[in-house]
Amino acid sequence: GWRLHQRYRTYGAALIGCGCGIIYLSVWAACRLYEVIPPTTGIVGLAMVSVALAMVAFAINVEALGTTAALGAFMAPVLLGSNDANANLLLLYLASMATGLGMVAARQRWRLTMFVVAASYFGVGIAGAGEEAVPWALLLYGVIGGTAGLYVGLREQWWETRLLTFSGGWVLLEGASERMAAHWPVFIAGLILSA
């Protein structure tokens, strides 16, 4: 795919995507179907495949590959994670994936990829760690993700990114405020998101 990409852009990108898809399915099968590798190793493997695909997408400037990389990175903990997993570690994983993939999407001005990053960041974060994570971690996760997404959404005038990041940030702030003894950090975080 990489060699054919110069002459046949769409065909080359499709081959690259299929190759990464095969690797992704192989890692998933090794972890879930055959239990050859533990779930943590499987998630790291799926994340590495997604990051490699994002780097290729950035190098050849193909948004479909970038979107596929974002879906793969954020679906890894959903596909291979367990219910008793560490919620704080999940937030750290999601934040690191969103930082890298979000920077690529923002730099390349890939609207669909940014939408997938924002939806997955908040969707998986709220569903997977909203009730189990340490309140301070949840608060920081919501404020940092919300403000970064709002910045990109306002800069590029992408209404869906603004909507997802603003509402997702407030949902996470609400989840953190229910379990925090002091409410002044939530108030400051709300001011930051509002500003």
C-alpha positions in Angstrom: 0.0 0.0 0.0 2.8 2.4 0.8 4.5 1.7 -2.5 1.3 1.9 -4.5 0.2 5.1 -2.8 2.3 7.3 -5.0 0.5 6.1 -8.2 -2.8 4.9 -6.9 -3.7 7.1 -3.9 -7.0 5.5 -3.0 -6.0 1.9 -3.6 -2.7 2.4 -1.7 -4.5 3.9 1.3 -7.1 1.1 1.2 -4.3 -1.5 1.3 -2.7 0.2 4.2 -6.0 0.3 6.1 -6.7 -3.4 5.4 -3.2 -4.3 6.5 -3.6 -2.5 9.8 -7.1 -4.0 10.2 -5.7 -7.5 9.8 -3.0 -6.8 12.5 -5.7 -5.3 14.7 -7.9 -8.3 14.4 -4.9 -10.6 15.0 -4.1 -8.9 18.3 -7.8 -8.9 19.3 -8.0 -12.7 18.5 -4.8 -13.5 20.3 -6.2 -11.8 23.4 -9.9 -12.6 23.4 -10.4 -15.8 21.4 -7.2 -17.7 22.2 -6.1 -15.9 25.4 -2.5 -16.1 24.3 -1.8 -12.6 25.6 -3.3 -10.8 28.6 -5.8 -7.9 28.1 -3.3 -5.2 29.1 -0.8 -6.3 26.5 -3.6 -6.6 24.0 -4.7 -3.0 24.6 -1.1 -1.8 24.3 -0.8 -3.7 21.1 -4.0 -2.3 19.6 -2.9 1.2 20.7 0.4 0.7 19.0 -1.3 -0.4 15.7 -3.6 2.7 15.9 -0.7 5.1 16.6 1.3 3.6 13.7 -1.7 4.0 11.4 -2.2 7.6 12.5 1.5 8.3 11.7 1.0 6.8 8.2 -2.2 8.8 7.8 -0.4 12.0 8.7 2.5 11.3 6.4 0.3 10.6 3.3 -2.5 13.0 4.4 -5.5 10.6 4.2 -8.2 11.4 6.7 -10.0 8.1 6.4 -6.9 6.3 7.8 -6.7 8.9 10.6 -10.4 8.3 11.5 -9.8 4.6 11.5 -6.8 5.0 13.7 -8.9 7.0 16.2 -11.6 4.4 16.2 -9.1 1.6 16.8 -7.3 3.4 19.6 -10.5 4.3 21.5 -12.2 0.9 21.0 -9.2 -1.0 22.3 -10.2 -0.7 26.0 -13.9 -1.4 25.1 -13.0 -4.6 23.2 -10.4 -6.0 25.5 -11.0 -4.3 28.9 -12.7 -5.8 31.9 -15.2 -4.4 34.3 -12.8 -4.5 37.2 -10.1 -2.5 35.3 -8.5 0.6 36.9 -10.7 3.6 36.0 -7.8 6.1 36.6 -5.5 4.2 34.2 -8.3 4.2 31.6 -8.5 8.0 31.9 -4.8 8.3 31.4 -4.9 6.0 28.4 -7.8 8.0 26.8 -6.1 11.3 27.5 -2.8 10.2 25.9 -4.6 8.8 22.8 -6.7 11.9 22.5 -3.7 14.1 22.8 -1.7 12.5 20.0 -4.7 11.8 17.7 -6.3 15.1 18.4 -3.1 17.0 17.5 -2.8 15.1 14.2 -6.5 15.9 13.4 -6.2 19.5 14.4 -3.0 20.0 12.4 -4.4 18.3 9.3 -7.8 19.9 9.8 -9.5 16.6 9.7 -13.1 17.3 10.9 -14.4 13.7 11.0 -11.3 12.5 12.8 -11.7 15.2 15.4 -15.3 14.3 15.8 -14.4 10.7 16.5 -11.7 11.7 18.9 -14.0 14.0 20.9 -16.9 11.6 20.9 -14.7 8.7 22.0 -12.8 10.8 24.6 -15.9 11.8 26.4 -18.1 8.7 25.6 -15.6 6.1 26.7 -14.4 8.3 29.5 -17.9 8.8 31.0 -19.1 5.3 30.5 -15.9 3.6 31.6 -14.6 5.8 34.4 -17.3 8.3 35.3 -18.3 6.6 38.5 -15.1 4.8 39.5 -12.3 7.3 38.9 -10.8 9.5 41.6 -12.9 12.8 41.5 -9.8 15.0 41.0 -8.7 12.9 38.0 -12.2 13.1 36.5 -12.3 16.9 37.1 -8.9 17.4 35.4 -9.9 15.0 32.6 -13.1 17.0 31.9 -11.5 20.4 32.1 -8.4 19.6 30.0 -10.4 17.7 27.3 -13.2 20.2 27.3 -11.0 23.3 26.9 -8.7 21.7 24.3 -11.7 20.5 22.3 -13.4 23.9 22.6 -10.3 25.7 21.4 -10.0 23.5 18.3 -13.8 23.7 17.6 -13.9 27.5 17.9 -10.7 27.9 15.8 -12.0 25.7 13.0 -15.7 26.6 13.5 -16.6 22.9 13.9 -19.9 23.0 15.8 -20.0 19.3 16.5 -16.6 19.4 18.2 -17.7 22.3 20.3 -21.0 20.7 21.3 -19.3 17.4 22.3 -16.5 18.9 24.3 -18.6 21.5 26.1 -21.3 19.0 27.1 -18.9 16.2 27.8 -16.8 18.5 30.0 -19.8 19.6 32.0 -21.0 16.0 32.5 -17.6 15.0 33.9 -17.6 18.1 36.1 -21.0 17.0 37.4 -19.8 13.5 38.1 -16.7 14.8 40.0 -18.7 17.3 42.0 -21.0 14.6 43.4 -18.0 12.9 45.1 -15.9 15.9 46.1 -16.0 17.3 49.6 -14.9 20.8 48.5 -16.8 22.4 45.7 -14.4 25.3 44.9 -12.4 23.2 42.4 -15.6 22.4 40.5 -16.5 26.1 40.5 -13.1 27.0 39.1 -13.3 24.3 36.5 -16.8 25.5 35.5 -15.4 29.0 35.1 -12.6 27.7 32.9 -15.0 25.8 30.6 -17.4 28.7 30.4 -14.6 31.2 29.6 
